Amino acid sequence: MQILIAPDSFKESLSALEVAEHIAVGVSKVFPEAVIKKVPLSDGGEGLTESLTAAMGGVLEPCQVTGPLGEKVSAVFGWTPDHTAIIEMAQASGLELVPRDKRNPMKTTTFGTGELMKAALDKGCRTIIIGIGGSATNDGGAGMAQALGARLLDSAGREISRGGGGLLDLARIDVSQLDPRLAEITVLVASDVTNPIYGPQGASYIYGPQKGADKLMVETLDRALRHWTEVICRDLGLDVADIPGAGAAGGLGAGLLAFVGGQLKPGLELVMDALNMDDILASGLDLVITGEGSINGQSLFGKVPVGLARRAKIYGVPVVAIVGSIGPGAEAVYEEGIDALLSIAPGPISLEESMQRAGELLTDAAHTALCLFKLGRQSLA
């Protein structure tokens, strides 16, 4: 019996690795002889570094970087045996690092994200995988570029100020001092956002308000990103205006395209490819168990359980999804490769209690799922 356990995290409760470990306990109660492979997954947002680093046999490297408002913050990046660095921009430039009363995308910067990338370069990386969800910023990746050596100059030849507002003063981009090591590596950008960098569906209008921008600020930030795009096109010869995903993370997607040759990819697909998921699914598995905190009709768009199930379906492997809650439209996942869907809730239970007891409830749900799976196998014997 070979079983793959490959869940996402249960947000604000358990990491993807912890979820996998609790599920494995329930599986072993029913099939103690089973060969269990645990591969924690992420769609490119929160948990990417921990999940992918663990699955690739790597370690976490701590460092100090510049936070969104210029303060020093502690961060980590993943380091794998094949010299791949795994970075979450939210570790350095994330919204959760900024108190609600201080959120201001006119001032928040991606400088610390660039410092994380520089730390990876200093360690000798060949590839950087960077997840860009959860940003506090709207600076188009300008801070990241500055941290890596680009000079962003105003009309007097001075560096512009950090933050989205500073882009309005940009007169010229000088990349003569950009870290030359960037030309020798591959940068893969995990993002499921397809927004352009500016305009009604752009970074400022769609995501600016949740980062602290009011109506006037949104308009100013959108104008700043439009100007940023025009100067990038003029000075770097790259038109990022209409590239889907350029608006991800307040325009960091565009900055990664323009300054480090980043390749924008759907988060989950990038993660599964990095883990050679097709080889795992083709290895003779009897069952795949996946899961996440909640599942509903929106889970068809880039979420771990459905994305994994679609691949498993190619190889004829049955898939069970164990989740915290089952929401409206969840029945659609049965058409995408998920064969059974279970909630960890044993009955009427509050969200708070469910989150506090998530570990034991996951083990119990996995035990139930595997009992049913065993019964099904016996009936077919």
C-alpha positions, 0 to 999 in steps of 0.5 A: 500500500502506497499513499501520498499525503500532500495537503496545503496548510490550514490557515492560522492553524497548522502548516502544510507539514503539520497537516500531513503529519496528523493525517499520517497518524490516522492512516497508520491506524488503518494501514500500519504497513502502508508506505506513506510519502508526505509532500506538503504543498502550497499554491505560492502564498503563505507557507511556500518556503516551509512546504517546498523547502521541506519537500525538497530536503532543504533547510531554512536560512535566517537573515535580517532584512528591511521591513515594509516601513524601513524597520529591520525584520527577521526572515528566512529563505529556503535552501535546497541541496541543488542550490535552489533558494525559496523565498516568500516576499511576505517574509520581508514585505508582507501586509502582516508585518504592518500594523493596521493603523500604519498601512500606507502603500505610498510608503511601503517598500519591497526593499527587503524582498531584494535583500532576501534575493541578495542573500540567496545570491551570496549563498550561491543559488542557481535558481530562485523560486519566489512566492509573491502573495500577501504583499503590503506594497505598491511600489512596482518592485522598485525597492527590490530593484534598488536593493539589488543595485539598480539606481532609480533617479529623479531629475536631479540625479538623486535616488527616489524615495522608497514606496509607491509614491516615490515612483512619481519622481522617477526620471531615469533608471540606471542598471549599470550597477545591478547585481551581475549574478542575476544574469546567471540564475533562473528566477521563477515567480509563483503567483496566481494573480493575473492583473495588469500593473495599472488601470481599473483592474490593476494593482492599485485599484484592485488591491490597494484598499486592502493595503491601506489606500483610500480613493485618492491614494489609489488614483495616485498609486495607479498614476505612479505605476503607469509612469513606472511602466513607461520609464521601464519601457523607455530605459530597459526596453521591456513593455510590461503594461499588458503582461498578465500578472505584472500587477501581482504584489503591487506590481512586484510581478512587473519588477521581477520581469524587468530587472531579474528576468523573472518567469511568472507561473501559476503558483501550484503548478510551479510548486508541483513541477519543482517537486516532480509531482508527475513522477510521484503520481506515476510511481504506483500509488494506491491513494492520494490524500490532500486538503486545506482549511476550506473548500468551495466553488472557488477552489477550482481556481488554483487551489491545492486539492483541485490542482493536485486532483487534476494531475492525479486523475491523469494517472488514475489515482483516487483522491480524498480531500480532508478539509476544515469546512465545505462551502457553497459550490464544493460539489464541483470538485468531484468533476475535477478528480476528487473522489471523496470530500470530508470535513474534520468537523465531528458535528456542530462545532465553532470555528475557534474550536475547530482550529484549536483541535485541528490536529486531532480532528485531522487524525480522526477524519483520516482514520474514518476516510481510510476505514471507508477506503479499506471497506471499498477495497474489500468489497471489490476483492 
